[in-house]
Amino acid sequence: MNDALAASPQDTAPTTLVRAACPHDCPDTCAMHVTVQAGRVIRIQGDPDHPPTHGALCTKVSRYAERSDHPERVLHPLKRVGPKAGPPRFERIGWDEALDTIAARLTAIAGRGPGAAQAILPYSYAGTMGLIQGESMAARFFHRLGASRLDRTICASAGAEGLMATYGGKVGMHLEDYAHAKLILIWGSNSIASNLHFWTFAQQAKRQGATLVCIDPRRTETADKCHQHLALRPGSDGALALALMHELITQDLLDHDYLAQHVEGWPALRERALQWPAERAASVCGLEAGQIRDLALLYGRTQPAAIRLNYGMQRAHGGGNAVRLVALLPCLTGAWRHRGGGMLLSASGWFGPAVDAASLERPDLMPQPLPRIINMSTIGDDLLRESGPDFGPRIEAVVVYNSNPVAVAPQSRRVVAGFARDDLFTVVLEHFMTDTADLADIVLPATTQLEHLDVHRSYGHTYALINQPAIAPVGEARPNTAVFRALAQRLGFDEPCFAEGDEVLARQAFRPDQVDFEQLQAHGWVRLPVPDRPFAEGGFPTPSGRALADHPQLGVPDHIPNYESAESAPALAARYPLAMISPPARHFLNSTFVNVKSLRDIEGEPLLEIHPEDAAARGLVDGSVVEVFNDRGVYRCKAAVNTRARPGVVNGLGIWWRKLGLDGTNVNELTHQRLTDLGRAPAFYDCLVEVRAA
């Protein structure tokens, strides 16, 4: 029998190519080509014509079809039938029953009088970065309802506020221009795992003779591939940046003209930096003074020099100030004048003129006075608070979408206790039964990126993208927008905006003078009109057009010690002498992909990396089960004794679902809810622990 006769009808069916976009919380925001045959996805590839993606996808997203086709996918609405204290037990219900139940509960809470709806809280973040399935119809619904507002701080707000305080916006150099750099400082980023497409441009620069330097407490896979690695202590980045400035000043490696014309407050910053010789910073950072001097000379004498800063370094008490200091380094040397010079933390500010957030989210629907704001990073404490004049009404209902707070929020013992309240009504829109879904009252099946329309901006490049649905929703899954439309109808919200379909929303998302929607549909992506070498002649988006070294309200940035360190809390450090950071495991993205078996098989199991010296002092051996502990809790996992951890620091790789841990916990059992200096963000990497054999 020949191959044509042996082929199944599906094998011989025509294929369709669908233009899509990766939805995940990653700076790359890749353009994708999805090949569909007979209603099934048979291939997912990077768009070869999209300059940042250039045809490549990470291991996680290239297997995205495994996520949509996963055998444990939630396919129908579910209602809890067992107590929250026991094993999760749910039964299947219909959509009408689910929506009616939710609408009735929310109506009862909101109907108690003015401001009563503040007892309802939306909880969402970056499960999708899409503008439509993220905060469009959902924001309209909660604004109209008068629910509490959510301060979405859990990942990046300290760095964002620090960057805005310096440049006036979340802006930086073009991703592609890293290929032209002669020196790249990769600061607080495991780019191979979390920013793959930047890494390809860095590799291109390296092949052309550029020097790559990694600055990170952990010897990451990226550090392995760089020419140098500075393994500084967590939370000491600001001290290092000040010491680099000190050397640039004393060695006269400054661009005096750039500083005079394009930096406001330079004399005050100069005075601050001169207080930080290399020896002082070395004692704070755990480095050799010579390492700091050598790096400063390399940076000051090399043009073009670029910095790729990422969000790991801002997850400590002084994270916002540290970002301010690092962002000022290219201003001292005039690196912005050169193609391939400058700095990038976030490019999302370039989308400010392009995205019409007010039309999408309709903040005008909110009542006056405006509802209170709840910080998502303190959700553990806030769910356990009683009503009071300083807090307002007790939280009685939470609607979770695009997030898994029980796994990802800090001090998770408190988070679990809050979500386990019998009197808390919790709705979760999800693909899978996550740790948070296990504690829900109603679980609603959500569509994946392959099943709905969306449009995307990026925080790592300057291209807008569209995601066309490739296949029909699996099971009874519905897009977030459809769920909130249906709830609005049941609550009697009759404003025309609640009847708008997803394509109408997509067309509203971008201003037409910035992004041509027809071109976006046709090509899958559109480049924003951002100039080359955007700050070669200043022009920062501050009121004066100059970078701010001395902010009118914040003053001059400085090194701020960790909450938990020998420097600021010596008694605590005596009991818990190891600093812990909790970077994501390479094949996970926060808590996403943890349940994709092929990726979990690669990761193996929850691990704590510990340096051989620290392991030997505690009698620990590689592969043994250990207890990591502090006053907040105990986390059991396997020890990986290796030099990826520097002495005095352990790396708790995350973020595993709690129920996949050895004792139903994850690394966030140990983190705290105290907030950063700027941006009200969590200080995940500002955490002291001790380790013992289990």
HELIX and SHEET records of a PDB file:
HELIX    1   1 ASP A    3  ALA A    6  1                                   4    
HELIX    2   2 PRO A    9  THR A   12  1                                   4    
HELIX    3   3 THR A   59  SER A   62  1                                   4    
HELIX    4   4 TYR A   64  SER A   68  1                                   5    
HELIX    5   5 TRP A   95  ALA A  110  1                                  16    
HELIX    6   6 ALA A  116  ALA A  119  5                                   4    
HELIX    7   7 MET A  137  LEU A  145  1                                   9    
HELIX    8   8 SER A  157  TYR A  167  1                                  11    
HELIX    9   9 LEU A  175  HIS A  180  5                                   6    
HELIX   10  10 SER A  191  SER A  194  1                                   4    
HELIX   11  11 LEU A  196  ARG A  207  1                                  12    
HELIX   12  12 GLU A  221  LYS A  225  1                                   5    
HELIX   13  13 ASP A  237  THR A  250  1                                  14    
HELIX   14  14 HIS A  256  HIS A  262  1                                   7    
HELIX   15  15 TRP A  266  ALA A  273  1                                   8    
HELIX   16  16 ALA A  278  CYS A  285  1                                   8    
HELIX   17  17 ALA A  289  ARG A  301  1                                  13    
HELIX   18  18 TYR A  311  GLN A  314  5                                   4    
HELIX   19  19 GLY A  319  THR A  333  1                                  15    
HELIX   20  20 ALA A  335  ARG A  337  5                                   3    
HELIX   21  21 SER A  348  PHE A  351  5                                   4    
HELIX   22  22 ALA A  357  GLU A  361  1                                   5    
HELIX   23  23 PRO A  363  LEU A  365  5                                   3    
HELIX   24  24 MET A  376  THR A  378  5                                   3    
HELIX   25  25 ILE A  379  LEU A  383  1                                   5    
HELIX   26  26 PRO A  405  VAL A  408  1                                   4    
HELIX   27  27 SER A  412  PHE A  419  1                                   8    
HELIX   28  28 ALA A  437  LEU A  439  5                                   3    
HELIX   29  29 GLN A  449  GLU A  451  5                                   3    
HELIX   30  30 ASN A  480  ARG A  490  1                                  11    
HELIX   31  31 PRO A  496  ALA A  499  5                                   4    
HELIX   32  32 ASP A  502  ALA A  509  1                                   8    
HELIX   33  33 PHE A  517  HIS A  523  1                                   7    
HELIX   34  34 PRO A  570  ARG A  575  1                                   6    
HELIX   35  35 LYS A  597  GLU A  603  1                                   7    
HELIX   36  36 PRO A  612  ALA A  617  1                                   6    
HELIX   37  37 ARG A  658  LEU A  660  5                                   3    
HELIX   38  38 VAL A  667  GLU A  669  5                                   3    
SHEET    1   A 3 THR A  15  ALA A  21  0                                        
SHEET    2   A 3 ALA A  31  GLN A  37 -1                                        
SHEET    3   A 3 ARG A  40  GLY A  46 -1                                        
SHEET    1   B 6 PHE A  90  ARG A  92  0                                        
SHEET    2   B 6 LEU A  78  ARG A  80 -1                                        
SHEET    3   B 6 ILE A 442  PRO A 445 -1                                        
SHEET    4   B 6 PHE A 425  GLU A 430  1                                        
SHEET    5   B 6 ALA A 397  TYR A 401  1                                        
SHEET    6   B 6 ILE A 120  SER A 124  1                                        
SHEET    1   C 2 ARG A 149  ASP A 151  0                                        
SHEET    2   C 2 ILE A 373  ASN A 375  1                                        
SHEET    1   D 5 GLN A 228  LEU A 230  0                                        
SHEET    2   D 5 THR A 211  ILE A 215  1                                        
SHEET    3   D 5 LEU A 183  TRP A 187  1                                        
SHEET    4   D 5 ALA A 305  LEU A 309  1                                        
SHEET    5   D 5 GLY A 342  LEU A 344  1                                        
SHEET    1   E 2 VAL A 263  GLU A 264  0                                        
SHEET    2   E 2 ALA A 547  LEU A 548  1                                        
SHEET    1   F 3 ASP A 454  HIS A 456  0                                        
SHEET    2   F 3 TYR A 463  ASN A 467 -1                                        
SHEET    3   F 3 TRP A 525  ARG A 527 -1                                        
SHEET    1   G 7 LEU A 578  ILE A 581  0                                        
SHEET    2   G 7 VAL A 649  GLY A 652  1                                        
SHEET    3   G 7 LEU A 607  ILE A 610 -1                                        
SHEET    4   G 7 GLY A 633  VAL A 641  1                                        
SHEET    5   G 7 VAL A 625  ASN A 630 -1                                        
SHEET    6   G 7 LEU A 688  ALA A 693 -1                                        
SHEET    7   G 7 LEU A 578  ILE A 581 -1                                        
END                                                                             
